[in-house]
Each structure stands twice: as structure tokens, then as C-alpha cells.
Amino acid sequence: MVRLLLTAALTILMPQSQPVAAEDTSAVILSLGQALEIALSESPSVKVADKEVEVQKWARKGTYASLFPQIDATGAYQRTIKKQIMSMKMGTETVNIAVGRWNTYNGSVSASMPLVNAQLWKSLKVSGESVELAVEKARSSRLEMVNQVKQAYYGVLLAKEANNVYKSVYDNAAENLELTQKKYNASRASELDLARAKTEVANAIPNLYDSANSIYLALWQLKAVIGMDLEADIDVADSLGDYAISLGTVAEEYDISNNSSLRQLEIQARQLADNIKIQQYAYLPSLGLSFNYGVMSMEDDFNFKQYSWFPNSSVSLALSIPIFSGGKRLSQVKQARLQAEELAIQRENAERQLSIAIRQYLSTMETATKSYASAQEALESAQKAYDIASKSYEVGRSTLTDLNAARLALTQAQLMASQAVYSYMVAKAGLESTIGADYQAAE
């Protein structure tokens, strides 16, 4: 009777909008793979990265357009407000003559293209590398997104495991209170034992509240990461126990050549090397071809049918030879070389930091594996100890204090096992992101 009253009170007190231990059949059940697919298709950061790739592709096309003839057409109309006066001496008299026409029309078509331009040719390669860099940045966004989704998903699993443990603690405390109440009514238990049993139930309720709220917040975090509506009702399909099989021997070394940060630095290094050549090519001559065709007419009236149009055309080759620029080109070459040296230092430091990060992940995974094995042994012993203490308490051969101590040891072992699996999987997700293991290839 006491247990039923406590359970009813707990049901009333618990927030109805938050998940507790009961499964909501109306919720959308997501596996880890489904969560990742949603995130990779709906994530704003991934979409922005994909747009940047398109931007760089169009920029590259714009650079290639410089190789083709540039054709322009122009037209102009000029109205003379006051004609210029030309003064001439004719004998003893001075004659003033107005020069020009009131209306002047000009039309022209011009075309130009480079024939020899080393700087332009090298810039085409740099623009191609910009596209490659944008693609790698988009890949980096996907790797980071996969890592965030996995951590959020594992966070939900850990919160649910903790809730199950604390729900079990509450159920056991309620059962013990009911048993103690019966023994107290039969004068087989003291009032102190009854007070302790009630205290254990009261102490179990806040943990149940906290664990239920942790599930609620973890699900919100998962929805936010994968880009779903925060008001959507979702749940996860797995449990941490499903991933316990992943725990095992950890490799000592991992290849970091696929790390996205290193790849981006490598592409940037190539860009800077080409940029040095671009600045050096500024010393080389360039050759361009141009063509112009135009027509002109000058009249005093607006009788267009009577206008006389005078065409003119020309074709030319222009050779430009750099001679002196006040040291500007030399400064640009030195600047590009210093940037390349700076990037080399950054790459060396990045490799060092990556080695440290990988070692930390491997150490965490190894520790988690050992902790899980130890927790499993402790869990088996704690479960046996609790079963014995429970039976002994029922027959009056042990005290409630002994039973509570056994329950505490069992709870700690259960939480330690769940925490070990969680720590391993989070570290593994971070490791995969660091070494650049693509989700599609991994799956």
C-alpha cells in the first residue's frame, strides 16, 4: 500500500513533458545512422560549406574567362552647346568661322585577349586549388557534424541508462519501505528502521528527477545538433549495452594524413608556393592582342536618313615589359615567401597537437576498456551481494543499513559500467573525426 501511494505521488510530481522511464510510442525512434543522415542533410553548417564550394567553382570559371576575348560595345552622343570659333586673317579683315557640328555620334566594338601572360596562367592553378580547399572545408564540416551527433546521441543513451539505474534504486527503496512497514506493524522492525526506509525513498526521488531531466535535455541537444524541430518528439533506438562489444584492444598508432586540418594546410601551402611564382612572374613581359571597330557621324540636324557614317578600325599587339616599380614586386615576393614559412611552422605545430590529441583519445579508450572490465566484475559481485542482503533482510538476518550499503555498491557499479562505455564511444568518435575517417566510408 505504501509503495502504491509513493508511486502515485511520484507520477503526479514528475513533469509530464519530460520522459521518465516509460516509452512513448508516439515518438520518432532514431538510430544513430538515421540521426547522422538527418544531420548531414539538414545541418546549416554543412549547407553553408556546400554553398562555399559552389562559390569557389564559379570563381574558378570567372578566372578561366580571362583567357577568352573580352568584347565590349560602346555608343555615345554629343550635343554641342557652343561651337568653337576659328579666327582667320583674310587681307585686312579678320574672319571668324564656327567649327564643328551640333550633333556627334560615335559607336564602337572592341575586343582584347591575352596571348602571353604567365601571371594569369598561374592564377588559374591557384583558383583550382581554392575549389579544392573549399571542398576540404566542407568535408571538415561533415566530420565535425558527425562527431557532434555521435556525442549527443551517446549522451542520450547515458542519460537513459542513468535513469534506469535510479528508477531501479527507487523501486527497490519502495519495496524495502513496504517490507519494513510490514515488519514494523508486526513489531519485527524498529521505528528507526522505518524512518531509514522512508529516507531512502525520499533520497531516491531527486536522483530520479535529475536523471529524467537529463534525458529531456539530452534529447533537446540531439535535436538541435541534427537540425530537427526542437518541439519534435523523438527517442533513440539503441542502448549503451549495444556498444559494449566495441570495447577492445586499442591500436598504438593511427595515420593522420587524412586529417582535414592538415589537408587544408597542405592545400594552402601549394597555394602560397604558386603565389610566390605569380609574384615572380610579374617580372616577365606580357603580350596582348586587341581589335577595335567604330563608326562616327557629325551633323547639324536630326535627319538620320541623310547622315554620313565614317567607319574606322584597327588591330594591335601590345607588349608590356616591366622595368621598375619602386621595389613593389620584390616586396610582394618576399611577403609570399614569409607567408609560406609561417604556414610551414603552423603545419608542424598542427601535427604535434594532433599527435597529442590522438594519444589522449587512445588513452581514454584504453582506460575505459579496463574500467568496463572492472565494472563488470564489480557489477556481478555487487548484484550477488545485494541479492544476499535482500534475502537476509527479509528473514531478519541483516539490517537495513547492510541492505542500503549493498544497494549503493550495486548502483555505483552499474553507473561505472555505463560511464565506461560512454567514455569509450565519445573518445572513439573524437578519434575518428581527428584522423579524418569519413562517415560514409566507415559505415
C-alpha positions, 0 to 999 in steps of 0.5 A: 500500500505504501509503495502504491501511494509513493508511486502515485505521488511520484507520477503526479510530481514528475513533469509530464513533458519530460520522459521518465522511464516509460516509452512513448510510442508516439515518438520518432525512434532514431538510430544513430545512422538515421540521426547522422543522415538527418544531420548531414542533410539538414545541418546549416553548417554543412549547407553553408560549406556546400554553398562555399564550394559552389562559390569557389567553382564559379570563381574558378570559371570567372578566372578561366574567362580571362583567357577568352576575348573580352568584347565590349560595345560602346555608343555615345552622343554629343550635343554641342552647346557652343561651337568653337570659333576659328579666327582667320586673317583674310587681307585686312579683315579678320574672319571668324568661322564656327567649327564643328557640328551640333550633333556627334555620334560615335559607336564602337566594338572592341575586343582584347585577349591575352596571348602571353601572360604567365601571371594569369596562367598561374592564377588559374592553378591557384583558383583550382586549388581554392575549389579544392580547399573549399571542398576540404572545408566542407568535408571538415564540416561533415566530420565535425557534424558527425562527431557532434551527433555521435556525442549527443546521441551517446549522451542520450543513451547515458542519460537513459541508462542513468535513469534506469539505474535510479528508477531501479534504486527507487523501486527497490527503496519502495519495496524495502519501505513496504517490507519494513512497514510490514515488519514494523506493524508486526513489531519485527522492525524498529521505528528507526528502521522505518524512518531509514526506509522512508529516507531512502525513498525520499533520497531516491526521488531527486536522483530520479528527477535529475536523471529524467531531466537529463534525458529531456535535455539530452534529447533537446541537444540531439535535436538541435545538433541534427537540425530537427524541430526542437518541439519534435518528439523523438527517442533513440533506438539503441542502448549503451549495452549495444556498444559494449562489444566495441570495447577492445584492444586499442591500436598504438598508432593511427595515420593522420594524413587524412586529417582535414586540418592538415589537408587544408594546410597542405592545400594552402601551402601549394597555394602560397608556393604558386603565389610566390611564382605569380609574384615572380612572374610579374617580372616577365613581359606580357603580350596582348592582342586587341581589335577595335571597330567604330563608326562616327557621324557629325551633323547639324540636324536630326535627319538620320536618313541623310547622315554620313557614317565614317567607319574606322578600325584597327588591330594591335599587339601590345607588349608590356615589359616591366622595368621598375616599380619602386621595389613593389614586386620584390616586396610582394615576393618576399611577403609570399615567401614569409607567408609560406614559412609561417604556414610551414611552422603552423603545419608542424605545430598542427601535427604535434597537437594532433599527435597529442590529441590522438594519444589522449583519445587512445588513452581514454579508450584504453582506460575505459576498456579496463574500467568496463572490465572492472565494472563488470566484475564489480557489477556481478559481485555487487548484484550477488551481494545485494541479492544476499542482503535482500534475502537476509533482510527479509528473514531478519538476518541483516539490517537495513543499513547492510541492505542500503550499503549493498544497494549503493555498491550495486548502483555505483557499479552499474553507473561505472559500467555505463560511464565506461562505455560512454567514455569509450564511444565519445573518445572513439568518435573524437578519434575518428573525426581527428584522423579524418575517417569519413562517415560514409566510408566507415559505415 
